[in-house]
């Protein structure tokens, strides 16, 4: 997910996106714990996406 795509969204949409990403991260962690996760790089991608969303949400709050 690109930051330019996220900057277009408003804060409620970013909140929903963050919620989905946190759920995905939880599911990936559970898969890793039960040794069902074959592509471990997905975890770091989701973590980076979460950080992007949180950063843009913080920027939007600071801009107000």
SULBEL-V255436 format. One record per backbone hydrogen bond with DSSP energy under -0.5 kcal/mol. CO is the residue of the C=O (numbers start at 1). NH is the residue of the N-H. E is the energy in kcal/mol with one decimal. If there is no record, write none. Layout:
BEGIN
CO_NH_E / CO_NH_E
END
This chain:
BEGIN
2_6_-1.3 / 3_7_-2.1 / 4_8_-0.7 / 5_9_-0.6 / 6_9_-0.8 / 10_14_-2.2 / 11_15_-2.2 / 12_16_-1.9 / 13_17_-2.3 / 14_18_-2.6 / 15_19_-2.2 / 16_20_-2.3 / 17_21_-2.3 / 18_22_-2.5 / 19_23_-2.0 / 20_24_-2.4 / 21_25_-2.5 / 22_26_-2.2 / 23_27_-2.6 / 24_28_-2.4 / 25_29_-2.4 / 26_30_-2.3 / 27_31_-2.3 / 28_32_-2.3 / 29_33_-2.2 / 30_34_-1.8 / 31_36_-3.3 / 31_37_-1.0 / 32_35_-1.1 / 36_38_-0.6 / 38_40_-0.8 / 39_42_-1.3 / 40_43_-1.0 / 40_44_-0.6 / 41_45_-1.7 / 42_46_-2.4 / 43_47_-2.2 / 44_48_-2.1 / 45_49_-2.1 / 46_50_-2.5 / 47_51_-2.1 / 48_52_-2.3 / 49_53_-2.5 / 50_54_-2.5 / 51_55_-2.3 / 52_56_-2.4 / 53_57_-2.4 / 54_58_-2.2 / 55_59_-2.2 / 56_60_-2.3 / 57_61_-2.0 / 58_62_-2.2 / 59_63_-1.6 / 60_64_-0.7 / 61_64_-0.7
END
